[in-house]
Amino acid sequence: MGRVNTHTLLNVKNLEVEFLTDRGVVKALNKVDLVVRRGETVGLVGESGAGKSVLGRSIMQLLSHPGRVCGGEIFWNGEDLLKRSDKLMCELRSGSIAMIFQDPMTALNPLKKIKDQLLEAILLHQNVRRKQAREIIIRRLQDVELPQPEKMMENYPHQLSGGMRQRVVIALALVNDPELIIADEPTTSLDVTIQAQILGLLKSLQQENNLSIIMITHNMAVVAETCSRVNVMYAGRIVESGETVTLFKKPVHPYTQALLRSIIRLDNESRRLETIPGVMPDLINVPSGCAFHPRCSESFSLCVEKNPDLLGIDHNHLAACHLRGDYAKLN
């Protein structure tokens, strides 16, 4: 999980994002906070539609139309990125902050050779000659364990396997020595064996380069393997946050508990896997109170009436649930 110090790289405060559609306003993010420190991997986990990818793209200011940030702040090394010009944000992207997308075929240009795509990223951010850039490309392709990098870089994306393409995408994210990588479902399109290889690769690269990583995933097993801290998202909000070990041992939000019951545990082969009843709510018509209450077996009247705040459960452990922590003491 890398060396972690107390230096805060990224601090997202009260972030709100909405999409204006013909049906109404989609509240994609609702007052989301997120802190990432140097050298750590922070997980964002939840079902599709929870807001994980929207949060990642908001940090990079890559929201697609008609999405927009309508509130909050995004501090990078103390500077509010929302006040940066498009030109300065372009300098930051793939330089200090890079993104790994879940589908390498959409992240790579099918009409350009691998070397040309990495070269373009290097020359955009570094004042180096082409010979030096070529050396950087070869080194990064070696870092992601691609065989014969001098030969591999001459290929087009369609000539590589899915696992190889994803390694190229990771190399592309690394070429400018970023401080933070946002990995958006980086193993979803790969088979289980290749997934394990890619996750292991990311962990080793993080340790070697003291990278910070935001790991966006729907898979709790990926969180357990890679993250030091985790944020559970539901309907545009963080509903539980804490150290990964604590969250797995003592999950307190019913949604987190349900997510953990839905994964395979080798230490308990007799336990039946459970599914979470219902579906993620329509973010145009989010239920009153706690958005999870229609799917929650423990909900009661207050859950329908009032949306719980994210409050302290224990040291560095927060949850938004009327049944837990400070709420339980008050009610």
Residue pairs with C-beta under 8 A, 6 or more apart in sequence:
1 40
1 41
1 203
1 206
1 207
1 226
1 227
1 228
2 39
2 40
2 41
2 203
2 206
2 207
2 210
2 211
3 39
3 207
3 210
4 37
4 38
4 39
4 40
4 228
5 37
5 38
5 39
6 37
7 37
7 38
8 35
8 36
8 37
8 38
9 36
9 37
9 38
9 76
9 77
9 179
9 180
9 212
10 34
10 35
10 36
10 59
10 74
10 75
10 76
10 180
10 212
10 214
11 34
11 35
11 36
11 73
11 74
11 75
12 32
12 33
12 34
12 35
12 55
12 59
12 72
12 73
12 74
12 75
13 33
13 72
13 73
13 74
13 75
14 31
14 32
14 33
14 71
14 72
14 73
15 29
15 31
15 32
15 33
15 34
15 55
15 58
15 69
15 71
15 72
15 73
15 74
16 27
16 29
16 30
16 31
16 32
16 69
16 70
16 71
16 72
17 27
17 28
17 29
17 51
17 54
17 55
17 58
17 63
17 67
17 68
17 69
17 70
17 236
18 25
18 26
18 27
18 28
18 67
18 68
18 70
19 25
19 26
19 28
19 66
19 67
19 68
20 26
20 66
20 68
21 66
21 284
23 284
24 284
24 285
25 284
26 283
26 284
27 236
27 283
27 284
27 286
28 51
28 54
28 67
28 236
28 283
29 51
29 54
29 55
29 58
29 236
29 237
30 235
30 236
30 237
31 71
31 72
31 237
32 51
32 55
32 72
32 233
32 236
32 237
32 238
33 238
33 310
34 42
34 44
34 55
34 214
34 231
34 238
35 42
36 42
36 180
36 212
36 214
37 212
38 179
38 210
38 212
39 206
39 210
39 211
39 212
40 212
40 213
40 228
40 229
41 203
41 206
41 212
41 213
41 214
41 215
41 226
41 227
41 228
41 229
42 212
42 213
42 214
42 215
42 227
42 228
42 229
42 230
42 231
43 214
43 215
43 216
43 217
43 222
43 223
43 226
43 227
43 229
43 230
43 231
43 244
44 52
44 55
44 56
44 214
44 215
44 216
44 217
44 230
44 231
44 233
45 52
45 217
45 218
45 219
45 220
45 223
45 230
45 231
45 232
45 233
45 259
46 52
46 218
46 232
46 233
46 234
46 259
47 218
47 234
47 276
47 280
48 218
48 280
49 235
49 280
49 283
50 233
50 234
50 235
50 236
50 280
51 233
51 235
51 236
51 237
52 184
52 216
52 217
52 218
52 233
53 184
53 185
53 216
54 63
54 67
54 236
55 216
55 233
56 99
56 182
56 184
56 214
56 216
57 63
57 64
57 67
58 69
58 74
59 74
59 81
59 97
59 182
59 214
60 89
60 93
60 97
60 99
60 182
61 81
61 82
61 84
61 89
61 93
62 93
62 99
63 69
69 82
72 82
73 80
73 82
74 80
74 81
74 82
75 81
76 92
76 96
76 97
81 89
81 92
84 92
91 125
93 99
94 121
94 124
94 125
94 172
94 173
94 175
94 176
94 178
95 125
95 176
95 178
96 178
96 179
96 180
97 178
97 179
97 180
97 181
97 182
98 172
98 173
98 174
98 176
98 178
98 180
98 181
98 182
99 173
99 181
99 182
99 183
99 184
100 107
100 166
100 169
100 170
100 173
100 181
100 182
100 183
100 184
100 186
101 107
101 169
101 184
101 186
102 184
102 185
102 186
102 188
102 189
103 189
104 157
104 162
104 165
104 166
104 168
104 169
104 189
105 157
105 165
107 169
107 172
108 114
108 117
108 157
108 165
108 168
108 169
108 172
109 117
109 157
110 156
110 157
110 158
111 156
112 120
112 156
113 153
113 154
113 155
113 156
114 141
114 152
114 153
114 154
114 155
114 156
114 157
114 160
114 168
115 134
115 137
115 153
115 154
117 168
117 172
118 136
118 137
118 140
118 153
118 168
118 171
118 172
118 175
119 130
119 133
119 134
119 137
121 172
121 175
121 176
122 128
122 133
122 136
122 137
122 175
122 176
123 130
123 133
125 176
126 133
126 136
126 176
128 136
136 175
137 149
137 153
137 171
137 175
138 149
138 150
138 153
140 171
140 174
140 175
141 149
141 152
141 153
141 167
141 168
141 171
142 149
143 171
143 174
143 205
143 208
144 167
144 168
144 170
144 171
144 174
144 201
144 205
145 167
145 201
146 152
146 164
146 167
146 168
146 171
152 160
152 164
157 165
157 168
160 168
162 189
162 190
162 194
163 190
163 194
163 197
163 198
166 186
166 187
166 189
166 190
166 194
166 198
167 198
167 201
169 186
170 186
170 198
170 201
170 202
170 205
173 181
174 181
174 205
174 209
177 209
178 211
179 211
179 212
180 211
180 212
180 213
180 214
181 211
181 212
181 213
181 214
182 213
182 214
182 216
183 202
183 213
183 214
183 215
183 216
184 216
185 216
185 217
185 218
186 198
186 202
186 215
187 194
187 195
187 198
187 199
187 222
188 217
188 218
190 198
195 222
199 222
199 225
199 226
202 213
202 226
203 225
203 226
205 211
206 213
213 226
215 222
215 223
215 226
215 227
217 223
219 263
220 248
220 259
220 260
220 262
220 263
221 263
221 264
223 230
223 244
224 244
224 248
227 244
228 243
228 244
229 241
229 242
229 243
229 244
229 316
230 241
230 242
230 243
230 244
230 247
231 238
231 240
231 241
232 238
232 239
232 240
232 241
232 247
232 253
232 255
232 256
232 259
233 239
234 255
234 280
234 291
234 292
235 280
235 281
235 283
235 286
235 291
235 292
236 283
236 286
236 291
237 291
237 310
237 320
238 310
238 318
238 320
239 253
239 255
239 256
239 292
239 310
239 319
239 320
239 321
240 247
240 251
240 252
240 253
240 255
240 256
240 318
240 319
240 320
240 321
241 310
241 317
241 318
241 319
242 313
242 314
242 316
242 317
242 318
243 316
243 317
246 314
246 316
246 317
247 256
247 317
248 260
250 314
250 317
251 257
251 260
252 313
252 317
252 319
252 321
252 324
252 325
253 292
253 319
253 320
253 321
253 324
254 292
254 296
254 297
254 298
254 321
254 323
255 276
255 292
255 295
255 296
256 319
258 274
258 276
258 295
259 276
261 273
261 274
262 273
262 274
262 275
262 276
263 273
264 273
265 271
276 295
277 295
278 294
278 295
281 287
281 291
281 294
287 293
287 294
287 304
288 304
288 305
288 307
289 302
289 303
289 304
289 305
289 306
289 307
290 296
290 299
290 303
290 304
290 306
290 307
290 308
290 320
290 321
290 322
291 307
292 299
293 299
293 303
293 304
296 303
298 323
300 322
302 322
302 331
303 322
306 322
307 320
308 320
308 321
308 322
308 327
309 320
310 318
310 319
310 320
311 318
311 319
311 320
311 325
311 326
311 327
312 318
312 325
312 326
313 319
313 324
313 325
314 325
318 325
319 325
321 327
322 328
322 331
